[in-house]
């Protein structure tokens, strides 16, 4: 079982409902339609790099300490969006960290399971 998180560039949604709609629109445009050829933006690349400074990609995780459920993590990023899974057992710590990093970089962080913005 995994826990998913979405992070994207753009104006901060006014509430959770607006965030859910923004996420759905971005997901449909960049993930669902197969826009796999769209490279991640510089800010999303920097966000992923910040996460990987704390925990390595799975392929580089010799100590089984990485929370990510996909490898490489950057593969989950397209354009201004990254939608990525993490191990359920580490989701609380890793998602809180990801939300803090996203906030510090001016990015939106959204929990699709709870359908709400994560501020930090």
Buried (B, 14 or more C-beta within 10 A) or exposed (E): EBBBBBBBBEEEBEEBEEBBEBBEEBBEBBBEEEEEEBEBBEBBBEBBEBBBEBBBBBEEBEEEEBBBBBBBBBBBBBBBBBBBBBBEEBBEEBBEBBBBBBBEBEBBBBBBEEEBBBEE
